[in-house]
Amino acid sequence: MEKQRPNGSLVLILLCLSISLSTFAQGDGPRNLLWSPKGTFAFLPKWMGMNQNITPGNVLVKDADLHIDAFPLTLVYNFGLANRYAQVMLNAVPGDVSGRLAANQPGLPAPHLSSSGFADGFIGFKLGLINQPALNVIEYSQYQKKTFSMMVYTRLWYSGSYDNTKPLNLGSNRLTFEIGFPIDLWLSKDPKRPTWLEIYPSIHMYTPNNDPLVISMANKTQQHALYSLENHLSHNITDKFWASADLRYQYGGDVAVDGIDQDNKQNILGGGFTVGYQLLKMLGLNATYGTIIAGDNGADSNMVRITAVLSYANLKKLQKPE
C-alpha cells in the first residue's frame, strides 16, 4: 500500500521550522554598521526574545506560534587593509525555540514542539570602500568625518544543530551567503552629539537542504533569495546616552518543497526603537524593541534584544601624530 503523505500545511510548518536563526526581522541593530578604529577588538554578547509566526530562519508560517530565545555571541577584530578599514567577525548562536502549531486539519491537535542547541552562526568580513580609511584610535578621534561613507559587508552562515528525525531544529542543514553595502551618513555638526543614519541594502542567498525532515517525505527544500533594507537613525542625547529609530523592510524568502512553491513570500515592514548607554570606556549596553508594522500573509513578530559591547585597544602601542 502506498504511504499517504502528511497534511500539506503541517509539512510546510515542520520543514520551515528546521531552518535556522540566520536572520531576524530587525536586522543587526543600530551602530553595528559603522566603521571603527583599526587595532581594536570587540565582543558582543546578546540576548534576543521573540514571539512570532516567523521561524528562526526568517521563514513566514501563518499557523506557527513560536517563542525563541537566542544568545548570539560575536567576536570582532578591526584592522587595516590597503589603507582601508576592515573587520573580521566570528559568530555562534546558542538558543532554544518552542511553540505550538496549528495544522489546519480537523481533529488534529496543535503539537507543542521545542528544541535547543546551536542555531546557524556566521563568519563575516567588512571592507571600507568610500571615506573609511584605516585609522588607529587617536587618529580616528581626530578625523573629520565625511557626510557619506560606504563599505561592503559579506557573511557566510554555517549550519547549527540539525537532526532530520526531529520535528524541530535550530540548525538549517544548509549555507547562507549574504552580501550588502552599508551606507553611513554623518549628520552632526557637533562631534560630541553624533547623529548617524545607517542604510543597509542586502541579499541573502541559500543553498538547498538535501536532507529535509523525514516526516516531510521530501527530497529537497529550497528557500528563495531574501532581499532586505535596514535603516537606523541614531543620536547622542548626552555624551553617554543615545537613542535610535529603527526600520527594516524584507521581501522574498519563500520556500519550495521538491520544486513546488509554498506561497509564503514575505513582504514585511518592521520597526522599533533602541536606547543605549556607555557605562565605561570599554563597555556599552543597548536595548531594542521591535515589531512588525505592516506585512502580508498575517506576519506577526515582537522582539526584545539586549546587547553588551565590550571593546579593547592597546593604547600604549600608539604614538600620537605630530
For each residue, the residues with C-beta under 8 A, 3 or more apart:
1:
2:
3: 217
4:
5: 8 11 217
6: 10 11 215 216 217
7: 10 11 103 104 105 108
8: 5 11 12
9: 12 13 63 103 104 105
10: 6 7 13 14 101 103 104 105 108
11: 5 6 7 8 14 15 215 216 217 218 257
12: 8 9 15 16 61 255 257 262 264
13: 9 10 16 17 61 63 64 101 103
14: 10 11 17 18 101 167 168 213 215 216
15: 11 12 18 19 212 213 216 218 221 255 257
16: 12 13 19 55 57 59 61 64 255 264
17: 13 14 55 56 61 64 97 101 113 167 168 169
18: 14 15 162 164 168 169 171 172 173 209 212 213
19: 15 16 22 55 56 57 58 59 172 174 209 223
20: 56 57 119 120 157 159 160 169 170 171 172
21: 24 56 57 68 70 93 95 119 120 160 170
22: 19 57 58 119 120 122 157 172 176 204
23: 27 57 58 204 226 228
24: 21 27 48 50 58 303
25: 50 52 54 58 248 250 268 270 290 292 301 303
26: 29 246 248 270 272 288 290 303 305
27: 23 24 200 228 230 246 248
28: 32 33 200 230
29: 26 32 232 246 274 286 288 305 307
30: 196 198 232 234 244 246 274 276 286 288
31: 34 196 198 232 234 242 244 276 286
32: 28 29
33: 28 151 153 182 184 198 200 230 232
34: 31 184 196 198
35: 85 87 126 128 132 149 151 184
36: 40 42 78 85 87 140
37: 40 78 135 136 137 139 140 313
38: 78 79 80 85 86 134 135 136
39: 78 79 136 137 313 314 317 318
40: 36 37 77 78 137 311 312 313
41: 75 76 77 78 311 312 313
42: 36 75 76 77 78 309 310 311 312
43: 73 74 75 76 310
44: 72 73 74 76 307 308 309 310
45: 71 72 73 74 307 308
46: 70 71 72 73 74 305 306 307 308
47: 69 70 71 305 306
48: 24 68 69 70 71 72 303 304 305
49: 67 68 69 303 304 305
50: 24 25 66 67 68 70 301 302 303 304
51: 65 66 67 68 301 302
52: 25 66 68 300 301 302 303
53: 60 61 62 63 64 65 66 298 299 300 301
54: 25 58 59 60 61 64 66 299 300 301
55: 16 17 19 58 59 60 61 64 66
56: 17 19 20 21 66 68 70 95 97 119 170
57: 16 19 20 21 22 23 120 172 223
58: 19 22 23 24 25 54 55 204 226 250 253 266
59: 16 19 54 55 223 253 255 264
60: 53 54 55 253 264 265 266 268 297 299
61: 12 13 16 17 53 54 55 64 101 264
62: 53 264 297 298
63: 9 13 53 101 102 103 104
64: 13 16 17 53 54 55 61 99 101
65: 51 53 99 100 101 102
66: 50 51 52 53 54 55 56 97 98 99
67: 49 50 51 97 98 99
68: 21 48 49 50 51 52 56 95 96 97
69: 47 48 49 95 96 97
70: 21 46 47 48 50 56 93 94 95 119
71: 45 46 47 48 93 94 95
72: 44 45 46 48 91 92 93
73: 43 44 45 46 91 92 93 94
74: 43 44 45 46 89 90 91
75: 41 42 43 89 90 91
76: 41 42 43 44 87 88 89
77: 40 41 42 87 88
78: 36 37 38 39 40 41 42 85 86 87
79: 38 39 86 87 88 134
80: 38 83 84 85 86 134
81: 84 86 127 134
82:
83: 80 133 134
84: 80 81 127 128 129 132 133 134
85: 35 36 38 78 80 126 127 128 132 133 134 135 151
86: 38 78 79 80 81 125 126 127 128 134
87: 35 36 76 77 78 79 124 125 126 127
88: 76 77 79 123 124 125
89: 74 75 76 122 123 124 125 126 155
90: 74 75 121 123 124
91: 72 73 74 75 121 122 123 124
92: 72 73 118 121
93: 21 70 71 72 73 118 119 120 121 160 170
94: 70 71 73 117 118 119
95: 21 56 68 69 70 71 116 117 118 119 170
96: 68 69 114 115 116 117 170
97: 17 56 66 67 68 69 114 115 116 168 170
98: 66 67 112 113 114 115
99: 64 65 66 67 112 113 114
100: 65 110 111 112 113
101: 10 13 14 17 61 63 64 65 110 111 113
102: 63 65 110
103: 7 9 10 13 63 108 110
104: 7 9 10 63
105: 7 9 10 108
106:
107:
108: 7 10 103 105
109:
110: 100 101 102 103
111: 100 101 167
112: 98 99 100
113: 17 98 99 100 101 167 168
114: 96 97 98 99 168
115: 96 97 98 161 166 168 169 170
116: 95 96 97 170
117: 94 95 96 160 161 169 170 171
118: 92 93 94 95 121 160 161 170 171
119: 20 21 22 56 70 93 94 95 160 161 170 171
120: 20 21 22 57 93 157 158 159 160 170 171 172 176
121: 90 91 92 93 118 157 158 160
122: 22 89 91 155 156 157 158 176 178
123: 88 89 90 91 155 156 158
124: 87 88 89 90 91 153 154 155 156
125: 86 87 88 89 153 154 155
126: 35 85 86 87 89 151 152 153 154 182
127: 81 84 85 86 87 151 152
128: 35 84 85 86 131 132 133 134 149 150 151
129: 84 132 150 151 152 181
130: 148 149 150
131: 128 145 146 148 149 150
132: 35 84 85 128 129 149 150 151
133: 83 84 85 128 143
134: 38 79 80 81 83 84 85 86 128
135: 37 38 85 139 140 143
136: 37 38 39 139 140 313 318
137: 37 39 40 140 141 313 315 318
138: 141 142 315 318 320 321
139: 37 135 136 142 143 321
140: 36 37 135 136 137 143
141: 137 138
142: 138 139 321
143: 133 135 139 140
144:
145: 131 149 186 191
146: 131 149 186
147: 185 186 187
148: 130 131 183 184 185 186
149: 35 128 130 131 132 145 146 183 184 186
150: 128 129 130 131 132 181 182 183 184
151: 33 35 85 126 127 128 129 132 181 182
152: 126 127 129 179 180 181
153: 33 124 125 126 178 179 180 181 182 200 202
154: 124 125 126 177 178 179
155: 89 122 123 124 125 176 177 178
156: 122 123 124 175 176 177 178
157: 20 22 120 121 122 172 175 176 177 178
158: 120 121 122 123 175
159: 20 120 162 171 172 173 174 175
160: 20 21 93 117 118 119 120 121 170 171 172
161: 115 117 118 119 169 170 171
162: 18 159 169 170 171 172 173
163: 166 169
164: 18 173 211 212 213 214
165: 213 214
166: 115 163 169 213
167: 14 17 111 113 213 215
168: 14 17 18 97 113 114 115
169: 17 18 20 115 117 161 162 163 166 172 173
170: 20 21 56 93 95 96 97 115 116 117 118 119 120 160 161 162
171: 18 20 117 118 119 120 159 160 161 162
172: 18 19 20 22 57 120 157 159 160 162 169 176 209
173: 18 159 162 164 169 209 210 211 212
174: 19 159 206 207 208 209
175: 156 157 158 159 206 207
176: 22 120 122 155 156 157 172 204 205 206 207
177: 154 155 156 157 204 205 206
178: 122 153 154 155 156 157 202 203 204 205
179: 152 153 154 202 203
180: 152 153 200 201 202 203
181: 129 150 151 152 153 200 201 202
182: 33 126 150 151 153 198 199 200
183: 148 149 150 198 199 200
184: 33 34 35 148 149 150 196 197 198 199
185: 147 148 196 197 198 199
186: 145 146 147 148 149 194 195 196
187: 147 195 196 197
188: 191 193 194 195 196
189:
190: 193
191: 145 188 194
192: 236 239
193: 188 190 235 236 237
194: 186 188 191 234 235 236 242
195: 186 187 188 233 234 235 236
196: 30 31 34 184 185 186 187 188 232 233 234 235
197: 184 185 187 231 232 233
198: 30 31 33 34 182 183 184 185 230 231 232 233 234
199: 182 183 184 185 229 230 231
200: 27 28 33 153 180 181 182 183 228 229 230 231
201: 180 181 227 228 229 230
202: 153 178 179 180 181 227 228 229 230
203: 178 179 180 225 226 227 228
204: 22 23 58 176 177 178 225 226 228 253
205: 176 177 178 225
206: 174 175 176 177 222 223 224 225
207: 174 175 176
208: 174 220 221 222
209: 18 19 172 173 174 212 220 221 222
210: 173 219 220
211: 164 173
212: 15 18 164 173 209 216 218 219 220 221 257
213: 14 15 18 164 165 166 167 216 218
214: 164 165 217
215: 6 11 14 167
216: 6 11 14 15 212 213 221 257
217: 3 5 6 11 214
218: 11 15 212 213 221 257 258
219: 210 212 258
220: 208 209 210 212 257 258 259
221: 15 208 209 212 216 218 255 256 257 258
222: 206 208 209 255 256
223: 19 57 59 206 226 253 254 255 256
224: 206 252 253 254 255 256 265
225: 203 204 205 206 252 253
226: 23 58 203 204 223 250 251 252 253 266
227: 201 202 203 250 251 252
228: 23 27 200 201 202 203 204 248 249 250 251
229: 199 200 201 202 248 249
230: 27 28 33 198 199 200 201 202 247 248
231: 197 198 199 200 246 247 248
232: 29 30 31 33 196 197 198 244 245 246 247 274
233: 195 196 197 198 244 245
234: 30 31 194 195 196 198 242 243 244 245 274
235: 193 194 195 196 242 243 244
236: 192 193 194 195 239 241 242
237: 193 241 242 243
238: 241
239: 192 236 278
240: 277 278 279
241: 236 237 238 275 276 277 278
242: 31 194 234 235 236 237 275 276 277
243: 234 235 237 273 274 275 276
244: 30 31 232 233 234 235 273 274 275 276
245: 232 233 234 271 273
246: 26 27 29 30 231 232 271 272 273 274 288 290
247: 230 231 232 269 270 271
248: 25 26 27 228 229 230 231 269 270 271
249: 228 229 268 269 270
250: 25 58 226 227 228 253 266 267 268 270
251: 226 227 228 265 266 267 268
252: 224 225 226 227 265 266
253: 58 59 60 204 223 224 225 226 250 265 266
254: 223 224 261 262 263 264 265 266
255: 12 15 16 59 221 222 223 224 261 262 264
256: 221 222 223 224 259 260 261 262
257: 11 12 15 212 216 218 220 221 260 262
258: 218 219 220 221
259: 220 256
260: 256 257
261: 254 255 256
262: 12 254 255 256 257
263: 254
264: 12 16 59 60 61 62 254 255 297
265: 60 224 251 252 253 254 296 297
266: 58 60 226 250 251 252 253 254 295 296 297 299
267: 250 251 295 296 297
268: 25 60 249 250 251 292 294 295 296 299
269: 247 248 249 292 293 294 295
270: 25 26 247 248 249 250 290 291 292 293 301
271: 245 246 247 248 290 291 293
272: 26 246 288 289 290 291 303
273: 243 244 245 246 288 289
274: 29 30 232 234 243 244 246 286 287 288 289
275: 241 242 243 244 286 287
276: 30 31 241 242 243 244 284 285 286 287
277: 240 241 242 284 285 286
278: 239 240 241 281 283 284
279: 240 283 284 285
280: 283
281: 278
282: 310 311 312
283: 278 279 280 308 309 310 311
284: 276 277 278 279 308 309 311
285: 276 277 279 306 307 308 309
286: 29 30 31 274 275 276 277 306 307 309
287: 274 275 276 304 305 306 307
288: 26 29 30 246 272 273 274 303 304 305 306 307
289: 272 273 274 302 303 304
290: 25 26 246 270 271 272 301 302 303 305
291: 270 271 272 301 302 303
292: 25 268 269 270 295 299 300 301
293: 269 270 271
294: 268 269
295: 266 267 268 269 292 298 299 300
296: 265 266 267 268 299
297: 60 62 264 265 266 267
298: 53 62 295
299: 53 54 60 266 268 292 295 296
300: 52 53 54 292 295
301: 25 50 51 52 53 54 270 290 291 292
302: 50 51 52 289 290 291
303: 24 25 26 48 49 50 52 272 288 289 290 291
304: 48 49 50 287 288 289
305: 26 29 46 47 48 49 287 288 290
306: 46 47 285 286 287 288
307: 29 44 45 46 285 286 287 288
308: 44 45 46 283 284 285
309: 42 44 283 284 285 286
310: 42 43 44 282 283
311: 40 41 42 282 283 284
312: 40 41 42 282
313: 37 39 40 41 136 137 318
314: 39 317 318
315: 137 138 318
316:
317: 39 314
318: 39 136 137 138 313 314 315
319:
320: 138
321: 138 139 142
322:
